[in-house]
Each structure stands twice: as structure tokens, then as C-alpha cells.
Amino acid sequence: MELSSKIDEEYILALIMDAKSRDIIGDVFAKITPDLFFFEGHQHLYNLLFDCYMAGEETTFFSISEKHRPEVEAIGKELKEGIVSISLAFNHPQYTKQFLSQSEDVIGIIADKLKEKKKMRHLN
């Protein structure tokens, strides 16, 4: 079993940056914690988005790029794919097909998957 899930991590980050409602973003932050992320750059982006959310700021890619340019640039250097690519991951066809047919609780499903990956890393 793989010890990380890059696509799940990117999907959660994209969901935060693309969410149309603060309730959805709040649900993500209630179910997903930074320690569930394997990739350090993903953790840093998650923390920046969380800080923006807690400050009442928008969490869109454009908003964080404008208000937090130095942090976004530093995080972008850590990520091979870049933040723009992650922000577009929300429309990934694998998730649209897989999750819409299974459950409305996409966030819960991904949270469970990330928790399982974290548990496997600790056992490894």
C-alpha cells in the first residue's frame, strides 16, 4: 500500500480554493488536519488557507496570490506541480466519476483515506 495519496491531498486543497461556500470550507477544516498531509508543500498550503479562512479572507487561488504573494511563491517552489495546477485539480474526472456515484460526503471519504495513509506511515 502506498504511504501517500498526492491526488487526495491536491483534491482537498483544490476544494478549499474552489468552494463556493464557507460552510464547505469549514467542513474540510473540521475533518482534515495538516498532519494528514504527506507532502510538506501541501501542509504549508493547507496552513495558509486555514489562516486565511480564520481571518475571514477568501481562500481562492487569486485571493491568496494577491494578499499573500511571498508565502504563495515560497510554497509554489516546494510543489513540483505548482499551486495553479492544484487549484484546477477539483475538476479531476477521477473524482467526479468515483465520488458522485458513492456518496455526498466526499470530504469524509477523503479524510478517511488520508487517515489510513497516515496510519500506514506510522506503521512503516
N, C-alpha and C positions, 0 to 999 in steps of 0.2 A: 504494500500500500504506500502511495506517495505521502510524504510528510507535509506537503503544502498544496494549496489549490489557488494558483495565481488567478484563474478566471473567476473564482468565487470572490476573492478579495477585490478584484477590479470591479466586479459587478456591484458589490456593496458600495464602493466609493463612487461609482457612476450613479447609482441610485440616489445617493445623498446629493450629488451635484445636479441631478436632473429632476428631483422630486418637485412636484407642484404644490405640496402641502407640508407645512411644518409638522403636522401630525405624523406623516410618513417618516420624516427625518427623525422625529422623536422616537418612533418605534424602532428605527435602526439603532439609535444610541442606547435604547433600553435593552436591546437584545445582543448587540455586538460590542465588544470591548477591544481596546487596542492590542491587548496581549494575545488575541486570537489571530492576529496577522503574522504571517511568517516573514514577509518581506519588509525590511526596515523602512524603505521608502513609502510603502503603503501605510505603515504605522504613523509615519510623520504626516502624511496627507490626511489620514483619519483624524489625528490630533488637531491639525489646523482647521479642518472642517468642524470638528466638535467645538473648538474655541470660538469660531465664527457663529455657530448656532447658539451657543450660550450667551454671546454678546448681542444676540438679536439681529445679526447680519445675515444676508443671503449667503447660501453655500454654493451658488452656481460657479462654474469654472470662470466665467467672465468677471464675476464679482470678486472672487478671491484673488484673481490675477491682478485686478485693478487695485484693491485695497491692501494686498499682502504680497506685492511683487517680489521682494527679496526672498521671502520664505518659499514662494511658489517656484522661483528659479532654483533655489537650493534643492528643493525636493525633486524638481524636474531632472536635475543632474544625477540623482540617485536612481531614477527609474529609467530602465532601458527603453521602455515604450513611450514614456512621456505622459504628462497629465492630460493632454488633449486626447490621446488615444484612450486613456482610461475613461474620460468623460463620455466618450462615444460607446463604451462597452455596454451601456444599458440596453442598447438595441441589438445585442448579440442574439442571433437566431437560435442558438442552442437553448438559451434561457426562455425565450418566447415560446418555443415548442414544448420544452420539457416542463416548465413550471405552470403554464396556464392550464395544462391538462391535469395537473396533480392537485394543486391547492391554491388558495388565495393567499396563504401565509408564506410567500416567497422568502421574506426576511427570516422567519423562524426556521425554514428548511436550510437556508444557507448558514445561519447561526449554528445549527446542529452539526452541519458538515464541518465548519471551521473548528468547533469544539472537539470534534472527533480527530481532526488533523492535529490539533494541539496536544491532545491526549497521546496520540501515536508518537509525536516528537518527544514527549517526556519519557515514554517507554523505551524509545530508541536510544 
